[in-house]
Amino acid sequence: MRTRLGYLLFGAIVFIGLVIPPPRVTGAWENLALVPQAGRRPERRPRPKAAEQSGEKKPATQRKKKPPVVEAPSEQAIQLEAKLVTVPVVVFDKKGNLFTKLKKENFAVYEDNVRQEIVTFAGEEAPLTMVMLIEYSRIIQWIRYEVINPAGIFVTRFVKPGDYIAIVAFDIRPKVLVDFTSNPGELLNAVNILIRNLPAFSEANLYDALKFVLEGGTVDGEEYGGLAQVKGRTSVLLIATGIDTFSRINYDQARKIVANAGVPIYIIGVGELAYILAEPYLSGPQRLTFLQAQNALRTFAESSGGRFYSVRFQGALPSVLDSISTMMRHQYVLGYSPSTPRKKGKKHKITVLVDVNGDGKPDNKQLEVQYRRFYIEPKDDAK
């Protein structure tokens, strides 16, 4: 009887979240302990000393000034100065075994069938800057512990000296729960806050959250930079249903942002798990919503050079997280300055060939090479 009552309650909440949106209210995170009380400001974690002393680029969510806006002289297509294009790459064989210890000489990068010189190369042992982006809407309310707890355990064990990890949750807007840190205790505290509380909204603005993580933005009066501005090895671990309610940007805009960022996104889709639990109470249009959400997540993963996993059972999460951990740790980052003229809005095809045995012939037919497949020249550099 309790199980049946739980299913009925879950189905009702999903139905309300998808069909009858609640009124828009500001301050979606007032119920979370990270939000300061009136008249108080939270203590700020000091900047990592390594980033300040070495002169390296600071982690993405450090406060920064906006660059001056420079307008193009005309709206016509113009040639642009070539910028560094980064291509994260993971190499498998057909059995799923990763190739490690590869060198710069093992790779060749082509843009629009023209070979490009690899000017930067980061091997698999380089530190990682990662954001764990978690949907925190009422749609996943009844599976939040089963989903968020394994992810929290994973991220606290994953972080190593030199890594920087941040946790961002989102419903109608993103919330930085913990800024980039190498401290497992800070990460675990942020995860526990999500587990102890209940989501406040049924909406989930996924596209806006992805834009914030990749390009940066302002939240709670603080300005944050995006992962696309961070040099070296970067990744996003996204845990979401894939349903977007009313983001300010649309799907096509989000897809272009994901493709251009050069940041691989590893996605755990929990929409299928939520759908299985609520299926008896969903109508035809609602089923279609879940299917479309799955396709959107798969497209984001493939466009970014990451990978998509759809979780049907709670027990599958640990093995999925282990696979993602392995791929992140064995990721190579290639950088090249395009040798062809740039044109605003033009889509450029990227091809990566891998010669694992050094015989001068690409081995892609015997391999699975995971990387971003295209790059679109931004139409407005000021954005």
SULFENLIN-V778534 format. One record per backbone hydrogen bond with DSSP energy under -0.5 kcal/mol. CO is the residue of the C=O (numbers start at 1). NH is the residue of the N-H. E is the energy in kcal/mol with one decimal. If there is no record, write none. Layout:
CO;NH;E, CO;NH;E
This chain:
1;5;-2.5, 2;6;-2.3, 3;7;-2.3, 4;8;-2.3, 5;9;-2.3, 6;10;-2.6, 7;11;-2.8, 8;12;-2.0, 9;13;-2.0, 10;14;-2.5, 11;15;-2.4, 12;16;-2.4, 13;17;-2.6, 14;18;-2.1, 15;19;-2.4, 15;20;-0.7, 16;20;-1.1, 19;21;-0.6, 27;30;-1.2, 29;32;-1.9, 32;35;-1.4, 37;40;-2.1, 48;51;-0.5, 48;52;-1.2, 49;53;-2.8, 50;54;-1.8, 51;55;-0.6, 59;62;-1.8, 60;225;-1.9, 62;225;-0.5, 69;71;-0.5, 78;344;-0.7, 80;342;-0.7, 83;338;-0.8, 84;86;-0.5, 85;336;-2.1, 87;334;-2.3, 89;332;-3.1, 90;370;-3.1, 91;99;-2.5, 92;368;-2.0, 93;96;-1.9, 97;93;-1.6, 98;100;-0.6, 103;106;-1.6, 104;107;-1.7, 106;355;-2.9, 108;353;-3.0, 109;116;-3.1, 110;351;-2.6, 111;114;-1.5, 113;115;-0.5, 114;111;-2.7, 116;109;-0.6, 117;119;-0.8, 117;337;-0.6, 120;335;-2.3, 121;123;-0.5, 122;333;-1.9, 123;126;-1.4, 127;233;-0.7, 128;130;-0.5, 128;164;-2.4, 129;235;-1.7, 130;166;-2.1, 131;133;-0.8, 131;237;-2.6, 132;134;-0.6, 132;168;-2.5, 133;239;-2.6, 134;170;-2.0, 137;140;-1.2, 138;141;-1.2, 140;143;-1.2, 140;144;-0.5, 141;144;-0.8, 143;147;-1.7, 144;148;-3.3, 145;149;-1.8, 147;151;-1.2, 148;152;-2.6, 149;153;-2.4, 150;154;-2.3, 151;155;-2.4, 152;156;-1.9, 153;157;-1.5, 154;158;-2.0, 155;159;-1.6, 160;163;-2.5, 164;130;-2.7, 165;181;-1.7, 166;132;-2.8, 167;177;-1.8, 167;178;-1.5, 168;134;-2.5, 169;175;-2.7, 170;136;-2.9, 171;205;-3.4, 173;171;-1.5, 175;169;-2.2, 175;177;-1.0, 178;167;-1.7, 181;165;-2.2, 182;184;-0.7, 183;187;-1.5, 184;188;-2.6, 185;189;-2.1, 186;190;-1.7, 187;191;-1.9, 188;192;-2.4, 189;193;-1.6, 190;194;-1.3, 191;195;-1.8, 192;196;-2.6, 193;197;-1.4, 201;138;-2.0, 204;206;-1.5, 204;245;-1.4, 205;209;-1.7, 206;210;-2.4, 207;211;-2.1, 208;212;-2.3, 209;213;-2.3, 210;214;-2.3, 211;215;-3.1, 211;216;-0.8, 212;216;-1.5, 213;227;-2.4, 214;228;-2.1, 215;226;-0.6, 217;224;-3.4, 219;222;-2.2, 222;219;-2.6, 224;217;-1.9, 226;229;-1.6, 227;230;-1.9, 233;129;-2.3, 234;264;-0.6, 235;131;-1.6, 236;238;-0.7, 236;266;-3.0, 237;133;-2.4, 238;240;-0.5, 238;268;-3.1, 239;135;-2.7, 240;270;-2.0, 240;271;-0.6, 250;254;-2.3, 251;255;-2.6, 252;256;-1.8, 253;257;-2.1, 254;258;-2.4, 255;259;-2.3, 256;260;-2.2, 257;261;-1.3, 258;262;-0.6, 262;264;-0.5, 264;236;-1.9, 264;266;-0.6, 265;267;-0.6, 265;307;-0.6, 266;238;-2.4, 267;269;-0.7, 267;309;-2.8, 268;240;-1.6, 268;270;-0.7, 269;311;-2.5, 270;274;-2.1, 271;275;-2.6, 272;276;-2.4, 273;277;-1.6, 274;278;-1.8, 275;279;-1.4, 278;281;-2.1, 279;282;-1.6, 283;287;-1.9, 284;288;-1.9, 285;289;-1.6, 286;290;-1.6, 287;291;-1.9, 288;292;-2.5, 289;293;-2.0, 290;294;-2.0, 291;295;-2.0, 292;296;-2.1, 293;297;-2.2, 294;298;-2.2, 295;299;-2.1, 296;300;-2.3, 297;301;-2.2, 298;302;-2.3, 299;303;-2.7, 300;304;-1.6, 301;305;-0.9, 301;306;-2.4, 302;305;-0.5, 307;267;-2.6, 309;269;-3.3, 309;311;-0.6, 310;312;-0.6, 311;273;-0.7, 313;316;-1.6, 314;317;-1.4, 316;320;-1.9, 317;321;-2.7, 318;322;-2.0, 319;323;-2.0, 320;324;-2.3, 321;325;-2.4, 322;326;-2.1, 323;327;-2.1, 324;328;-2.5, 325;329;-2.0, 326;330;-1.1, 328;331;-0.9, 332;89;-3.5, 332;334;-0.5, 333;122;-2.0, 334;87;-3.4, 335;119;-2.3, 335;120;-1.6, 336;85;-3.0, 336;338;-0.7, 342;80;-0.7, 343;346;-2.1, 346;377;-2.6, 348;375;-2.3, 349;112;-2.6, 351;110;-2.9, 351;353;-0.5, 353;108;-2.0, 354;356;-0.6, 354;363;-3.5, 363;366;-1.5, 364;367;-1.1, 366;94;-0.7, 368;92;-2.4, 368;370;-0.6, 369;371;-0.6, 370;90;-1.9, 373;350;-2.8, 375;348;-3.6, 375;377;-0.5, 377;345;-2.2, 380;383;-1.5
